[in-house]
């Protein structure tokens, strides 16, 4: 089925939200705002008539996961997707992400953090849905919108907040900042300011995992790497080059597209010839999946399958999460281009509200349980701010310490000694 | 010094003739070398006149290793007994270094275009895929930016990759990864991740390869904080620097030259490395310091013959470490001769020579009797026509003229 006929199908659907915030009229092929019906339409787009979730075929079946979820739910004895413990864990993680980002906004406007700060409000389901399934040794590679990925991966809120304040106790000693969160302990490989830059790094981490298993004979090494990036990145060469290499060598990686439809002020539909990103997976020989990124349970189901595939050595997966950021691109973005109707539509699909509803309706948790978590997280975030406030700023001596892993790289000075042997070197006053 | 030189002055010219094959015996100037047996820790400096300089100021001494490159007189004496070491070409020396490091450490791997089955466009990785397998010697698709980034990601997570750019010029496509990730990630991660990667490839002006295949990227990369750059010029230092680069925890960009791959030299059998941060004394002298690297070393040595016949005594230093500069060796030389000539293949604007002039002027201005002269390639895209290409790079005649001018 070609795109044109699909567009026709979609446009005849009764409910569609047009992204009429587009003021440019040179793009006639405007896809209506993907709704829950879009996922249904996806089923009609599928080439195979089978409705089974089949991710094992090398040609890569494109599947809407909500179908799977619906099927599960339609069994006679409704089985729940999560246990109470899992539910509370997911809730807590999403609340942490939301509360932390809200606090970042406050702190930014109070002059405690500077530069470009990109907040994740609204997209928590993707981070929580994927990262909570990982082990500590699995790796996560992110973009500049990385605070919540760091928190989900286990980096303490204190370390992230300190890093944002530029203090030495930050996870990167204050040297990275908002867009460069790294944690060796938790295998968070960044934090990258240029889009697409992290995808090859993630591919490399997946390569190491395969190398460890096959060359270094660490037979049980099944570490998986997740690469998070946005819709804008999917038009970048590094994305395509890495899809090719990952599929070619069957690397244990999952490419997670956080499609929030906007790259600063550039609508995804204005920038992309074929906006359905998940279709690009099969072109490279891996499954491409589209999932509702505002629903943490759906994301988690897809993530389980994709991560499982990678762990079993079956290769990469491309997952497109339809999501939305409630705030502007960054705290400096006035966010004037997006249609208020579009924003309202997604605000109504707030992932935290949805999970809360699910937990309560299925008697997995009570209001009191959830309120307790809210309170706990508030305290964690407050504590993080206090900690960051009280932490020291980096002294001059820190300036040159991490330029080289081996500081002999600064070379030999005129006196014959290595520059790093100069006592003034650590003071940061030595000339290099 | 001059006496020693003339004694072995029968060495033939190392000209930029069509033949690419050189005989190592021509390198008979008893170069003063620094050796390190362990990774960069210590060495002894053997000077050309036989004096051994232990404990050069500030460095820890180690055992003495005799001059590995046989001088002509040594050859004559030892012709009856088995000569030490083995003879090979520069690309074989690189391969040997790579192979030994891959045997020594299973985390060392190679990635690049045609490095595996094809054996490398200049045969540096020949035979390695058969020996170590297709994953350790990885044939990549043509995606420099991404596979360099992949190498960086692999380095961050515990491997020690050697990334080959089929031609150094192709690494321009990987500039994003080299500048942003290779150089920066150790710093922006607060020291958490090391990137022990080696990025290597052939560069420089070849024989009518055209503008895009004749690029010198030293100048483009030199500003990137966090990386080291070295340029090899002999089989001996090629192998030594390759091993040192692989063992280094820092990211190293390793410049080879297309026209030097067939140089022949006798190198030691035993394990050795060359210090990444040090320059190499090629020919000690008194009148003028000539600083050079890579292929221009040979043009300089050819000019040196002419100069010696004219009565000059040039001191030739192969700086080897393009970033950082070895200001100790260079400084000592400047303090001795008071005149500096830089001969490089880099472009004039913003090249290695430009940085070197700045560094020397800043540190040793008082010792200079004349302004520093720098001979670089012309600021033109390398023309295809042979006659034009010849005048794009510095030729020995120009070097002779420059020295004469400098020493007036």
Interface residues (C-beta under 8 A of the other chain):
Chain A: X139 X141 X170 X171 X172 X173 X174 X175 X176 X177 X180 X182 X183 X184 X189 X190 X191 X192 X193 X194 X197 X199 X200 X201 X202 X203 X204 X205 X206 X207 X208 X209 X210 X211 X212 X214 X215 X216 X237 X238 X241 X242 X244 X245 X248 X401 X402 X403 X404 X405 X406 X408 X409 X410 X411 X412 X413 X414 X415 X416 X417 X418 X419 X421 X432
Chain B: X40 X56 X57 X58 X59 X106 X107 X109 X133 X135 X136 X140 X141 X143 X145 X146 X147 X148 X149 X150 X151 X152 X153 X154 X155 X156 X157 X158 X159 X176 X177 X180 X181 X185 X186 X187 X188 X189 X190 X191 X192 X193 X194 X195 X196 X225 X226 X228 X248 X249 X250 X276 X277 X278 X321 X323 X324 X325 X326 X327 X328 X329 X331 X363 X364
